[in-house]
Amino acid sequence: MSLPRVPRHRPRPKLRAIPRQKSAAAAYAEMQQLAVEKQRLQQELDAIEERRLQIQERFQEINQALATLGQEAASFAQMPPATPPKPSPSRTGESFLVIDY
């Protein structure tokens, strides 16, 4: 799974077919647009920060698991090889009982 590519340039603002008249209402409308965009961008930053923290936490878990498994592997390497168990004399002549239902 790959993440979507982030554009490397700042997106251009949308051009309006008819430019707004210079007025207090136009200024307030543009302020509202910018405030909404600022809020959206802040939410996006918060989500990215939360995801970054999740990824860092997972890195720490993986590093800890790698260290633990490395220690286990080292301890197994120091152990003498296990010898296969010898068959017991009572099991050599054992017969099986078949039950028919």
LUMTORFI-653794 format. One record per residue (C-alpha): chain; residue in one letter; x, y, z; residue number from 1. Coordinates in pm, 1 decimal, m for minus. Layout:
<recs>
<rec unit="A" code="A" u="X" v="Y" w="Z" pos="NUM"/>
...
</recs>
This chain:
<recs>
<rec unit="A" code="M" u="0.0" v="0.0" w="0.0" pos="1"/>
<rec unit="A" code="S" u="149.6" v="329.3" w="m103.5" pos="2"/>
<rec unit="A" code="L" u="58.3" v="669.8" w="21.4" pos="3"/>
<rec unit="A" code="P" u="m64.9" v="937.3" w="m216.4" pos="4"/>
<rec unit="A" code="R" u="202.9" v="1171.2" w="m344.4" pos="5"/>
<rec unit="A" code="V" u="218.3" v="1508.9" w="m178.7" pos="6"/>
<rec unit="A" code="P" u="239.4" v="1796.0" w="m424.9" pos="7"/>
<rec unit="A" code="R" u="567.9" v="1980.4" w="m394.7" pos="8"/>
<rec unit="A" code="H" u="422.9" v="2318.2" w="m482.1" pos="9"/>
<rec unit="A" code="R" u="158.0" v="2524.4" w="m317.7" pos="10"/>
<rec unit="A" code="P" u="m176.1" v="2485.0" w="m495.6" pos="11"/>
<rec unit="A" code="R" u="m295.0" v="2795.7" w="m671.6" pos="12"/>
<rec unit="A" code="P" u="m607.6" v="2964.6" w="m540.8" pos="13"/>
<rec unit="A" code="K" u="m917.2" v="2916.4" w="m750.3" pos="14"/>
<rec unit="A" code="L" u="m980.5" v="3199.4" w="m990.6" pos="15"/>
<rec unit="A" code="R" u="m1325.1" v="3349.1" w="m994.5" pos="16"/>
<rec unit="A" code="A" u="m1503.0" v="3420.8" w="m1320.6" pos="17"/>
<rec unit="A" code="I" u="m1620.4" v="3755.0" w="m1192.1" pos="18"/>
<rec unit="A" code="P" u="m1390.1" v="3936.4" w="m951.2" pos="19"/>
<rec unit="A" code="R" u="m1550.2" v="4047.8" w="m628.9" pos="20"/>
<rec unit="A" code="Q" u="m1618.1" v="4412.5" w="m572.8" pos="21"/>
<rec unit="A" code="K" u="m1400.0" v="4574.7" w="m310.3" pos="22"/>
<rec unit="A" code="S" u="m1627.6" v="4604.0" w="m9.5" pos="23"/>
<rec unit="A" code="A" u="m1645.6" v="4515.9" w="356.5" pos="24"/>
<rec unit="A" code="A" u="m1870.1" v="4217.5" w="274.5" pos="25"/>
<rec unit="A" code="A" u="m1614.6" v="4086.0" w="22.1" pos="26"/>
<rec unit="A" code="A" u="m1336.1" v="4124.5" w="277.8" pos="27"/>
<rec unit="A" code="Y" u="m1539.6" v="3937.6" w="542.3" pos="28"/>
<rec unit="A" code="A" u="m1624.9" v="3663.0" w="290.4" pos="29"/>
<rec unit="A" code="E" u="m1257.5" v="3617.8" w="206.8" pos="30"/>
<rec unit="A" code="M" u="m1168.8" v="3620.3" w="578.0" pos="31"/>
<rec unit="A" code="Q" u="m1426.8" v="3345.6" w="631.3" pos="32"/>
<rec unit="A" code="Q" u="m1278.0" v="3140.7" w="346.8" pos="33"/>
<rec unit="A" code="L" u="m930.2" v="3176.2" w="488.6" pos="34"/>
<rec unit="A" code="A" u="m1047.9" v="3087.7" w="840.2" pos="35"/>
<rec unit="A" code="V" u="m1214.5" v="2770.8" w="709.0" pos="36"/>
<rec unit="A" code="E" u="m900.4" v="2675.9" w="515.1" pos="37"/>
<rec unit="A" code="K" u="m684.6" v="2743.2" w="821.4" pos="38"/>
<rec unit="A" code="Q" u="m907.4" v="2520.8" w="1034.0" pos="39"/>
<rec unit="A" code="R" u="m896.1" v="2242.3" w="772.5" pos="40"/>
<rec unit="A" code="L" u="m517.7" v="2263.1" w="750.5" pos="41"/>
<rec unit="A" code="Q" u="m485.7" v="2254.7" w="1130.1" pos="42"/>
<rec unit="A" code="Q" u="m701.4" v="1942.0" w="1144.8" pos="43"/>
<rec unit="A" code="E" u="m484.9" v="1785.8" w="875.2" pos="44"/>
<rec unit="A" code="L" u="m169.0" v="1870.6" w="1071.4" pos="45"/>
<rec unit="A" code="D" u="m319.3" v="1720.6" w="1387.3" pos="46"/>
<rec unit="A" code="A" u="m405.2" v="1399.6" w="1201.4" pos="47"/>
<rec unit="A" code="I" u="m54.1" v="1380.8" w="1055.9" pos="48"/>
<rec unit="A" code="E" u="100.6" v="1435.1" w="1400.3" pos="49"/>
<rec unit="A" code="E" u="m118.4" v="1161.4" w="1549.2" pos="50"/>
<rec unit="A" code="R" u="m16.9" v="922.6" w="1271.2" pos="51"/>
<rec unit="A" code="R" u="350.5" v="1015.3" w="1322.2" pos="52"/>
<rec unit="A" code="L" u="320.7" v="928.7" w="1691.3" pos="53"/>
<rec unit="A" code="Q" u="155.5" v="594.9" w="1605.5" pos="54"/>
<rec unit="A" code="I" u="438.9" v="513.7" w="1365.3" pos="55"/>
<rec unit="A" code="Q" u="704.2" v="606.3" w="1624.2" pos="56"/>
<rec unit="A" code="E" u="531.6" v="386.4" w="1882.3" pos="57"/>
<rec unit="A" code="R" u="526.1" v="94.5" w="1638.5" pos="58"/>
<rec unit="A" code="F" u="897.7" v="147.7" w="1563.2" pos="59"/>
<rec unit="A" code="Q" u="970.0" v="122.3" w="1935.6" pos="60"/>
<rec unit="A" code="E" u="763.9" v="m199.4" w="1961.8" pos="61"/>
<rec unit="A" code="I" u="948.3" v="m349.3" w="1664.4" pos="62"/>
<rec unit="A" code="N" u="1289.5" v="m250.8" w="1803.9" pos="63"/>
<rec unit="A" code="Q" u="1199.8" v="m403.0" w="2140.8" pos="64"/>
<rec unit="A" code="A" u="1077.3" v="m725.4" w="1975.3" pos="65"/>
<rec unit="A" code="L" u="1395.6" v="m744.0" w="1765.4" pos="66"/>
<rec unit="A" code="A" u="1611.1" v="m703.8" w="2075.7" pos="67"/>
<rec unit="A" code="T" u="1415.4" v="m971.5" w="2263.2" pos="68"/>
<rec unit="A" code="L" u="1432.3" v="m1214.0" w="1971.8" pos="69"/>
<rec unit="A" code="G" u="1803.5" v="m1142.9" w="1930.6" pos="70"/>
<rec unit="A" code="Q" u="1861.3" v="m1232.1" w="2295.9" pos="71"/>
<rec unit="A" code="E" u="1654.3" v="m1550.0" w="2258.5" pos="72"/>
<rec unit="A" code="A" u="1849.8" v="m1650.9" w="1948.7" pos="73"/>
<rec unit="A" code="A" u="2178.8" v="m1589.1" w="2129.2" pos="74"/>
<rec unit="A" code="S" u="2068.4" v="m1798.3" w="2427.0" pos="75"/>
<rec unit="A" code="F" u="1959.1" v="m2082.4" w="2196.3" pos="76"/>
<rec unit="A" code="A" u="2295.8" v="m2066.8" w="2019.3" pos="77"/>
<rec unit="A" code="Q" u="2473.9" v="m2120.3" w="2352.6" pos="78"/>
<rec unit="A" code="M" u="2265.5" v="m2428.7" w="2442.4" pos="79"/>
<rec unit="A" code="P" u="2398.7" v="m2773.0" w="2354.2" pos="80"/>
<rec unit="A" code="P" u="2208.2" v="m2941.2" w="2071.1" pos="81"/>
<rec unit="A" code="A" u="1911.4" v="m3145.5" w="2184.6" pos="82"/>
<rec unit="A" code="T" u="1950.3" v="m3523.4" w="2156.3" pos="83"/>
<rec unit="A" code="P" u="1654.4" v="m3720.8" w="2022.6" pos="84"/>
<rec unit="A" code="P" u="1476.1" v="m3927.8" w="2290.6" pos="85"/>
<rec unit="A" code="K" u="1554.9" v="m4299.7" w="2296.6" pos="86"/>
<rec unit="A" code="P" u="1257.6" v="m4529.7" w="2245.0" pos="87"/>
<rec unit="A" code="S" u="1149.4" v="m4704.0" w="2563.5" pos="88"/>
<rec unit="A" code="P" u="1155.3" v="m5085.3" w="2563.7" pos="89"/>
<rec unit="A" code="S" u="783.9" v="m5112.4" w="2654.6" pos="90"/>
<rec unit="A" code="R" u="673.2" v="m4932.4" w="2338.4" pos="91"/>
<rec unit="A" code="T" u="861.2" v="m5152.5" w="2091.1" pos="92"/>
<rec unit="A" code="G" u="621.4" v="m5447.9" w="2101.2" pos="93"/>
<rec unit="A" code="E" u="308.4" v="m5244.3" w="2150.5" pos="94"/>
<rec unit="A" code="S" u="m3.2" v="m5347.9" w="1960.8" pos="95"/>
<rec unit="A" code="F" u="m294.2" v="m5127.0" w="1866.0" pos="96"/>
<rec unit="A" code="L" u="m650.0" v="m5194.0" w="1971.3" pos="97"/>
<rec unit="A" code="V" u="m910.6" v="m5128.9" w="1702.2" pos="98"/>
<rec unit="A" code="I" u="m1262.3" v="m5048.0" w="1819.5" pos="99"/>
<rec unit="A" code="D" u="m1546.6" v="m5091.1" w="1571.1" pos="100"/>
<rec unit="A" code="Y" u="m1857.9" v="m4888.6" w="1639.5" pos="101"/>
</recs>
